[in-house]
Amino acid sequence: MPAYQATHIPYGLTDPSKRVIVNPGIQDRVEFLKYGIETGGEYFFVRTLVKPGGGVPIHKHATYGETFYPVHGEIAVVGHNGTKTMMLSPESNDPYVVKPGEWHRFFNPSETEDIIFDAKLQPAHQEFEKVLFILYGLVDDGYGTPEGFPKSIFHQLMLSNMGEVAYPGFVGWATGLAAKIAGWIAKVTGEQERLTVKYYGRPITDGERMKWKLS
């Protein structure tokens, strides 16, 4: 496994309240049970609450996979590279593993009930941790749409690039190209660093690298 790339120390390591983020647009709630830095980069682990009808569009992650563990209610996961929908529940006790590069999505099929699931993302990907904090932070600060996305197309593209998130078809290809450009601009202008420090954590020091046994 490649060495874990950690550039920042999450605020949640010292302030437990910072481990929980809420998206006011869609009322999803994510709690970071383990940051990647706490597992030596092996994985990061989150608990997510999804409101009725909520979910994400079909996508894939380039270098990390995702395992879904239902905790409360029934979660629908479109897996098998986007070809099959599975209903996961705590009673079935069957997690579902999405491999790196596999098309997938999840959603809450209920019209009335919240669902809760745990997700392990492996290997850990700190840039995707940052994506979640920046995304939810922007929406919480009033810079989001009713659907829970940043109003700024530039920020949407920047986050897609940071998290190595791809979408299918020609539109997905074009979005990916635009995301690379936006990601480069965000780094050059300092916008990515500004939002990371505002919502996720501060730059890591050499001493902290030694403490956490990072490369």
Backbone bond lengths (Angstrom), bond angles and torsions (degrees), N, CA, C in turn:
res aa  C-N    CA-C-N  psi(-1)  N-CA   C-N-CA  omega(-1)  CA-C   N-CA-C  phi
1 M - - - 1.453 - - 1.518 109.11 -
2 P 1.332 119.10 133.96 1.465 121.22 178.48 1.520 111.26 -60.03
3 A 1.347 115.88 152.43 1.452 120.52 179.19 1.526 110.23 -59.64
4 Y 1.325 115.89 141.87 1.455 121.39 -178.54 1.521 110.08 -69.07
5 Q 1.318 116.22 128.43 1.459 122.03 -178.89 1.522 109.75 -96.43
6 A 1.330 116.51 97.75 1.466 121.63 178.36 1.523 108.39 -111.92
7 T 1.316 116.59 122.83 1.460 121.68 -179.98 1.523 112.51 -111.94
8 H 1.350 116.66 -14.33 1.456 120.85 -176.02 1.527 110.65 -139.62
9 I 1.335 115.11 154.90 1.464 122.43 174.69 1.527 108.13 -99.31
10 P 1.328 118.94 117.46 1.470 120.45 -178.85 1.528 111.28 -62.20
11 Y 1.321 115.94 139.24 1.459 120.17 177.44 1.516 111.66 -61.42
12 G 1.326 116.43 -27.18 1.455 120.75 -178.11 1.513 114.47 -67.46
13 L 1.330 118.72 -13.11 1.458 120.35 177.66 1.526 111.33 -66.79
14 T 1.323 117.19 -31.02 1.466 121.05 -178.96 1.529 112.73 -110.93
15 D 1.317 117.33 -16.99 1.462 122.19 179.90 1.529 108.37 -127.69
16 P 1.341 117.85 97.24 1.470 121.16 -176.84 1.525 114.05 -54.23
17 S 1.337 117.84 -29.35 1.466 119.89 -179.46 1.529 111.31 -64.41
18 K 1.341 117.01 -23.12 1.467 121.32 -179.27 1.530 112.01 -79.17
19 R 1.331 116.61 -6.10 1.464 119.76 178.24 1.528 112.11 -78.11
20 V 1.312 116.96 -13.71 1.467 121.44 -176.51 1.524 109.83 -109.95
21 I 1.324 116.38 128.27 1.461 121.62 177.10 1.524 108.79 -126.74
22 V 1.329 115.43 145.41 1.461 121.49 -178.64 1.519 108.84 -128.82
23 N 1.313 115.87 136.05 1.463 121.96 177.30 1.537 107.96 -97.94
24 P 1.340 118.24 103.64 1.466 119.95 -176.61 1.527 113.56 -62.87
25 G 1.332 116.79 -24.54 1.458 119.31 -178.86 1.512 112.66 -65.49
26 I 1.332 115.88 -40.73 1.463 120.54 -176.87 1.527 112.07 -120.96
27 Q 1.333 116.69 -2.31 1.456 123.35 177.32 1.526 113.59 65.65
28 D 1.318 117.76 19.95 1.457 119.67 172.35 1.523 109.34 -71.20
29 R 1.327 115.27 151.26 1.463 121.27 179.71 1.517 108.70 -131.32
30 V 1.329 117.16 130.89 1.461 121.98 -179.87 1.519 108.89 -125.26
31 E 1.326 116.50 128.54 1.461 121.80 175.62 1.523 109.02 -116.11
32 F 1.323 116.36 126.05 1.458 121.61 178.57 1.528 109.04 -84.58
33 L 1.327 115.74 101.29 1.458 120.71 178.58 1.519 111.10 -75.51
34 K 1.329 116.66 -34.71 1.460 122.39 175.47 1.526 109.09 -143.78
35 Y 1.322 115.85 125.28 1.460 119.95 169.50 1.522 108.88 -80.61
36 G 1.311 116.27 158.09 1.456 119.84 176.81 1.507 113.08 -58.63
37 I 1.323 116.08 -34.75 1.462 120.10 -179.12 1.525 111.33 -64.65
38 E 1.344 117.06 -23.83 1.465 121.45 -179.65 1.523 112.37 -83.12
39 T 1.315 117.60 -12.09 1.467 120.71 -179.40 1.526 112.07 -115.68
40 G 1.333 115.60 13.83 1.459 119.09 -178.35 1.513 112.54 68.23
41 G 1.332 116.18 21.71 1.458 119.79 179.26 1.514 114.36 85.82
42 E 1.338 117.00 4.16 1.466 119.25 -179.24 1.522 111.28 -68.25
43 Y 1.340 116.80 -41.80 1.459 121.00 -179.91 1.527 108.53 -164.98
44 F 1.350 116.78 166.49 1.458 119.59 160.35 1.517 108.07 -126.83
45 F 1.336 115.10 153.76 1.464 120.87 -166.75 1.512 109.47 -131.54
46 V 1.334 117.07 127.04 1.459 121.66 -177.55 1.525 110.43 -129.86
47 R 1.330 115.15 153.16 1.464 122.47 171.38 1.523 107.48 -113.96
48 T 1.323 116.56 125.86 1.468 121.56 -172.47 1.522 111.27 -122.08
49 L 1.332 115.61 133.17 1.458 122.24 171.89 1.524 108.03 -105.13
50 V 1.336 117.13 127.55 1.461 122.42 -179.58 1.522 108.96 -119.43
51 K 1.313 115.91 128.82 1.458 121.90 -179.93 1.537 110.65 -73.31
52 P 1.344 117.76 162.93 1.470 120.85 178.75 1.530 111.60 -52.62
53 G 1.339 115.37 130.99 1.454 121.32 178.84 1.509 114.83 80.75
54 G 1.334 117.67 -6.16 1.459 120.77 -178.46 1.517 112.55 -78.45
55 G 1.316 115.38 164.11 1.453 120.61 179.14 1.510 110.84 161.65
56 V 1.317 116.49 -168.47 1.465 121.78 -178.72 1.528 109.66 -128.94
57 P 1.347 118.16 154.30 1.469 120.50 177.20 1.523 110.86 -72.13
58 I 1.316 115.94 164.96 1.461 120.04 -179.67 1.527 109.79 -65.63
59 H 1.338 115.10 137.32 1.458 121.11 -174.93 1.526 108.73 -162.00
60 K 1.317 115.73 178.76 1.459 120.66 173.11 1.515 109.73 -146.71
61 H 1.346 115.02 157.84 1.451 122.49 176.74 1.525 108.30 -110.26
62 A 1.313 116.37 134.47 1.467 119.94 -171.90 1.523 113.27 -68.58
63 T 1.337 118.26 -43.21 1.463 119.46 -167.82 1.524 114.88 -123.37
64 Y 1.320 118.52 3.25 1.454 119.32 -179.28 1.521 110.08 -141.49
65 G 1.329 114.91 149.97 1.454 121.37 -179.58 1.514 111.04 -103.31
66 E 1.343 115.02 -179.83 1.454 120.08 -175.37 1.526 109.00 -146.90
67 T 1.337 116.13 132.04 1.454 121.39 177.43 1.519 109.29 -116.11
68 F 1.333 116.35 127.94 1.464 122.60 -177.68 1.527 110.58 -100.35
69 Y 1.353 115.67 130.89 1.457 122.14 177.29 1.537 107.92 -124.72
70 P 1.327 119.48 107.76 1.466 120.80 179.36 1.521 111.07 -65.97
71 V 1.335 116.83 137.26 1.468 122.56 -179.94 1.522 111.18 -115.78
72 H 1.336 116.89 -43.28 1.469 121.17 179.95 1.520 108.84 -145.98
73 G 1.328 116.25 130.43 1.456 120.36 -178.77 1.522 111.59 77.97
74 E 1.301 114.80 -175.10 1.463 121.75 -175.05 1.519 109.78 -110.96
75 I 1.333 116.63 122.25 1.453 122.37 178.98 1.519 109.66 -103.36
76 A 1.330 115.69 136.27 1.463 120.62 175.84 1.528 108.44 -96.82
77 V 1.320 116.12 125.80 1.463 122.02 177.73 1.518 108.70 -120.27
78 V 1.311 115.94 121.84 1.462 121.23 173.86 1.522 106.42 -89.52
79 G 1.321 116.49 109.45 1.453 121.61 -175.42 1.506 112.45 -126.95
80 H 1.335 115.51 -152.04 1.467 121.49 -177.30 1.529 109.83 50.00
81 N 1.342 114.22 47.56 1.470 122.15 -179.66 1.526 111.78 61.80
82 G 1.336 115.68 34.68 1.453 120.94 174.38 1.510 115.23 84.67
83 T 1.333 117.67 13.22 1.463 119.96 -174.05 1.525 114.23 -106.24
84 K 1.332 118.24 -10.34 1.452 119.63 -173.32 1.528 110.09 -142.85
85 T 1.332 116.51 135.75 1.459 121.62 177.23 1.520 109.70 -101.80
86 M 1.320 115.71 127.64 1.458 121.59 179.63 1.513 110.12 -118.06
87 M 1.315 116.40 142.38 1.451 122.28 177.41 1.531 107.84 -103.02
88 L 1.323 116.34 116.84 1.461 121.48 -178.15 1.521 109.42 -108.72
89 S 1.323 116.02 137.72 1.462 120.95 179.59 1.520 108.75 -140.35
90 P 1.339 118.02 158.80 1.468 120.02 177.97 1.519 112.42 -58.83
91 E 1.337 116.82 -31.79 1.465 120.43 -179.22 1.526 111.57 -66.13
92 S 1.328 116.48 -35.43 1.463 119.24 -179.25 1.521 111.34 -72.78
93 N 1.349 115.83 -27.36 1.466 121.61 177.15 1.524 112.32 55.87
94 D 1.317 116.43 30.78 1.459 120.66 -178.49 1.528 110.16 -115.08
95 P 1.328 117.71 104.07 1.460 118.53 174.20 1.523 110.19 -69.64
96 Y 1.319 116.10 157.63 1.460 119.66 176.56 1.523 108.80 -120.52
97 V 1.334 115.49 131.27 1.460 121.58 -176.59 1.530 110.33 -102.81
98 V 1.321 115.49 124.32 1.463 122.19 172.89 1.527 107.61 -102.20
99 K 1.301 116.71 122.83 1.463 120.52 -178.48 1.529 110.89 -81.57
100 P 1.332 117.73 157.37 1.470 119.90 175.22 1.529 110.29 -55.42
101 G 1.313 116.29 135.56 1.459 120.94 178.26 1.521 114.59 82.98
102 E 1.341 117.88 4.41 1.472 121.01 -178.29 1.526 109.93 -96.91
103 W 1.334 116.07 130.75 1.463 120.73 177.13 1.524 109.82 -66.07
104 H 1.336 116.43 137.75 1.462 119.89 -179.31 1.522 109.67 -164.94
105 R 1.296 115.67 168.13 1.460 123.45 170.22 1.521 108.19 -160.41
106 F 1.320 116.33 164.50 1.463 120.63 172.89 1.520 108.60 -134.62
107 F 1.333 115.62 155.02 1.457 119.81 176.10 1.522 110.05 -159.05
108 N 1.322 114.58 162.20 1.462 122.09 176.33 1.520 107.84 -95.24
109 P 1.335 118.40 111.91 1.469 120.69 -177.10 1.527 113.40 -79.47
110 S 1.331 116.89 -10.10 1.468 120.01 -176.62 1.522 110.83 -77.57
111 E 1.319 116.05 147.67 1.460 121.73 175.75 1.527 111.79 -94.97
112 T 1.336 116.18 -7.10 1.473 118.86 -173.48 1.522 114.11 -133.09
113 E 1.313 118.59 -20.81 1.463 120.76 -168.77 1.528 111.97 -114.46
114 D 1.322 116.28 135.51 1.467 120.92 169.91 1.523 108.96 -68.44
115 I 1.315 116.44 150.88 1.460 120.40 171.23 1.525 108.65 -121.46
116 I 1.327 115.05 154.13 1.460 121.40 177.13 1.520 107.75 -131.30
117 F 1.311 116.09 134.39 1.456 120.22 175.21 1.518 109.63 -143.09
118 D 1.329 115.41 154.12 1.453 122.12 172.41 1.521 108.31 -98.43
119 A 1.319 115.65 149.48 1.460 120.04 177.65 1.522 109.27 -138.09
120 K 1.323 115.50 130.74 1.460 121.97 173.98 1.524 108.03 -106.25
121 L 1.319 116.43 121.32 1.456 121.21 176.86 1.518 108.54 -104.54
122 Q 1.330 115.59 122.56 1.462 120.62 -168.11 1.522 111.66 -141.22
123 P 1.352 117.77 130.65 1.459 127.08 -5.46 1.524 111.38 -68.44
124 A 1.320 115.76 164.09 1.464 120.21 -179.80 1.524 110.30 -59.41
125 H 1.315 115.62 147.35 1.465 122.25 -177.75 1.527 107.10 -137.73
126 Q 1.343 116.07 97.84 1.462 118.10 -173.15 1.522 112.60 -63.87
127 E 1.321 117.65 -30.75 1.458 119.06 178.73 1.528 111.46 -62.42
128 F 1.334 116.76 -35.13 1.465 118.55 177.49 1.529 111.17 -73.54
129 E 1.332 117.19 -33.31 1.461 118.99 171.70 1.527 109.39 -56.84
130 K 1.328 116.29 -46.82 1.467 120.99 179.33 1.528 110.90 -60.26
131 V 1.325 116.62 -40.27 1.463 121.11 -179.33 1.517 110.59 -55.35
132 L 1.322 116.79 -47.49 1.460 120.23 -177.87 1.527 111.25 -63.22
133 F 1.318 116.49 -43.53 1.463 119.68 -179.52 1.527 111.81 -67.01
134 I 1.319 117.35 -42.41 1.467 120.33 179.73 1.524 110.48 -67.29
135 L 1.332 116.96 -44.78 1.465 121.35 179.61 1.531 111.01 -57.73
136 Y 1.319 116.41 -54.22 1.457 120.05 -178.22 1.524 111.10 -66.84
137 G 1.333 116.86 -35.18 1.456 120.29 179.20 1.510 112.72 -65.09
138 L 1.321 117.02 -43.56 1.461 120.35 178.77 1.523 111.40 -62.38
139 V 1.329 115.94 -44.28 1.471 119.63 179.72 1.523 110.16 -64.63
140 D 1.328 116.31 -41.39 1.461 120.50 -179.61 1.533 111.62 -63.97
141 D 1.328 116.92 -29.81 1.461 121.27 179.61 1.531 113.06 -87.17
142 G 1.334 116.21 6.41 1.460 119.64 176.09 1.501 115.22 92.53
143 Y 1.339 117.33 10.05 1.458 121.25 -179.32 1.528 111.59 -103.19
144 G 1.338 116.06 30.74 1.450 119.63 -177.27 1.515 113.25 -123.99
145 T 1.318 115.29 166.59 1.455 122.64 176.71 1.532 109.34 -90.08
146 P 1.341 118.08 167.01 1.473 119.62 176.28 1.522 112.66 -60.88
147 E 1.324 116.97 -21.27 1.464 120.92 179.27 1.522 112.42 -84.00
148 G 1.343 116.82 -2.65 1.458 119.82 175.85 1.508 115.70 90.30
149 F 1.340 118.27 19.16 1.454 122.61 177.51 1.529 109.83 -111.08
150 P 1.338 118.44 157.33 1.467 119.03 174.97 1.522 111.20 -60.16
151 K 1.327 116.77 142.91 1.458 120.38 176.55 1.525 110.90 -65.91
152 S 1.310 116.17 -33.68 1.463 121.75 -177.19 1.525 111.07 -76.47
153 I 1.326 116.87 121.00 1.462 121.07 175.23 1.521 109.96 -61.61
154 F 1.321 116.04 -36.85 1.471 120.08 178.12 1.526 110.68 -58.76
155 H 1.326 117.54 -45.24 1.461 120.31 179.22 1.521 111.17 -66.50
156 Q 1.309 117.55 -37.90 1.465 119.82 176.53 1.524 111.06 -59.41
157 L 1.326 116.56 -45.27 1.466 121.21 -179.39 1.523 111.22 -67.55
158 M 1.315 116.26 -41.57 1.463 120.77 178.19 1.521 110.92 -58.31
159 L 1.335 116.81 -45.48 1.459 121.17 -178.74 1.520 111.48 -67.20
160 S 1.314 116.90 -38.04 1.461 120.65 176.92 1.520 110.59 -60.76
161 N 1.317 116.18 -41.66 1.460 120.47 179.28 1.523 111.16 -68.01
162 M 1.323 117.63 -43.04 1.457 121.15 -179.86 1.525 111.57 -59.58
163 G 1.334 116.26 -42.79 1.454 120.55 -175.50 1.507 114.89 -86.76
164 E 1.336 117.38 1.66 1.467 121.55 -177.30 1.530 110.80 53.79
165 V 1.342 115.19 43.65 1.465 121.41 -179.32 1.522 108.93 -97.75
166 A 1.327 116.88 128.25 1.464 122.00 179.61 1.518 110.11 -120.92
167 Y 1.343 115.71 151.65 1.454 122.66 179.59 1.526 108.82 -121.48
168 P 1.340 117.96 154.90 1.465 120.54 -171.74 1.533 113.83 -78.81
169 G 1.338 115.10 164.66 1.461 121.92 172.99 1.518 114.23 78.72
170 F 1.328 114.16 -177.88 1.461 120.09 -179.55 1.519 111.63 -63.36
171 V 1.346 115.21 -40.29 1.468 118.78 178.43 1.526 109.98 -60.76
172 G 1.325 115.64 -40.21 1.461 119.64 177.78 1.512 112.03 -64.23
173 W 1.346 116.00 -39.90 1.474 120.01 178.14 1.514 110.48 -63.82
174 A 1.330 116.69 -45.22 1.460 120.80 -179.75 1.527 110.75 -64.94
175 T 1.335 115.56 -39.11 1.458 119.71 177.83 1.520 110.79 -63.82
176 G 1.332 116.06 -39.87 1.458 120.40 178.76 1.517 112.20 -62.02
177 L 1.333 115.89 -40.97 1.461 120.25 178.77 1.527 110.22 -65.44
178 A 1.325 115.88 -45.37 1.463 119.90 178.74 1.524 110.65 -63.78
179 A 1.338 117.06 -34.87 1.458 120.85 -179.95 1.524 111.37 -65.27
180 K 1.315 117.26 -38.31 1.470 120.45 177.94 1.527 110.40 -62.64
181 I 1.330 115.72 -42.54 1.470 120.09 179.20 1.531 110.12 -64.70
182 A 1.340 115.82 -46.10 1.460 120.16 179.59 1.522 111.07 -62.60
183 G 1.333 115.94 -38.53 1.458 119.80 179.16 1.522 111.68 -63.20
184 W 1.322 115.95 -40.84 1.474 120.22 178.41 1.527 110.42 -64.39
185 I 1.329 116.23 -44.36 1.467 120.33 179.75 1.534 109.96 -63.50
186 A 1.329 116.59 -41.71 1.462 120.47 -178.28 1.521 111.52 -62.83
187 K 1.328 117.04 -35.16 1.465 119.95 178.25 1.525 110.81 -73.94
188 V 1.324 116.95 -43.87 1.463 120.94 -177.43 1.528 111.13 -64.48
189 T 1.317 116.32 -40.66 1.466 120.37 -177.47 1.533 113.07 -82.51
190 G 1.319 116.94 -12.41 1.455 120.83 -178.40 1.516 114.57 85.81
191 E 1.335 117.39 3.57 1.464 120.09 -178.01 1.525 111.43 -65.26
192 Q 1.318 117.24 -39.22 1.461 119.52 179.67 1.530 110.49 -63.82
193 E 1.318 116.93 -43.48 1.464 120.21 179.43 1.527 110.98 -66.59
194 R 1.319 117.11 -40.08 1.466 120.67 179.80 1.520 111.12 -59.27
195 L 1.333 116.65 -46.36 1.459 120.36 -178.51 1.525 111.60 -71.43
196 T 1.329 116.90 -33.50 1.464 120.53 177.63 1.519 110.69 -63.24
197 V 1.312 116.95 -47.18 1.461 121.23 -179.53 1.529 110.98 -68.03
198 K 1.315 117.11 -34.28 1.462 120.00 -179.89 1.526 111.80 -69.19
199 Y 1.328 117.45 -40.80 1.458 119.81 -169.88 1.534 115.33 -111.18
200 Y 1.329 118.30 -24.25 1.472 119.55 -170.38 1.525 114.22 -112.20
201 G 1.317 116.88 -57.54 1.451 118.72 -174.84 1.517 111.65 -178.24
202 R 1.323 115.92 176.98 1.466 121.13 -178.33 1.524 110.34 -101.50
203 P 1.335 117.36 160.92 1.470 120.00 179.74 1.524 111.58 -57.88
204 I 1.317 116.19 142.67 1.456 122.25 -179.09 1.524 109.86 -79.60
205 T 1.318 116.29 148.68 1.459 121.25 177.39 1.531 109.31 -100.69
206 D 1.339 115.53 165.10 1.468 119.50 178.02 1.529 110.78 -62.36
207 G 1.323 116.22 -37.18 1.458 119.44 178.65 1.520 112.42 -63.57
208 E 1.308 115.67 -37.27 1.469 119.91 178.97 1.522 110.64 -71.56
209 R 1.312 117.42 -31.44 1.462 119.48 174.84 1.534 110.38 -61.25
210 M 1.320 115.56 -41.63 1.466 119.58 178.98 1.527 110.32 -67.62
211 K 1.335 116.47 -41.91 1.463 120.65 -179.68 1.521 111.70 -59.52
212 W 1.317 116.00 -43.54 1.462 120.94 -176.99 1.523 112.36 -91.68
213 K 1.343 116.49 4.03 1.469 122.64 177.17 1.536 111.23 57.32
214 L 1.334 113.83 51.00 1.460 120.12 179.70 1.514 109.54 -104.91
215 S 1.335 115.83 157.18 1.464 119.91 179.17 1.526 110.04 -76.60
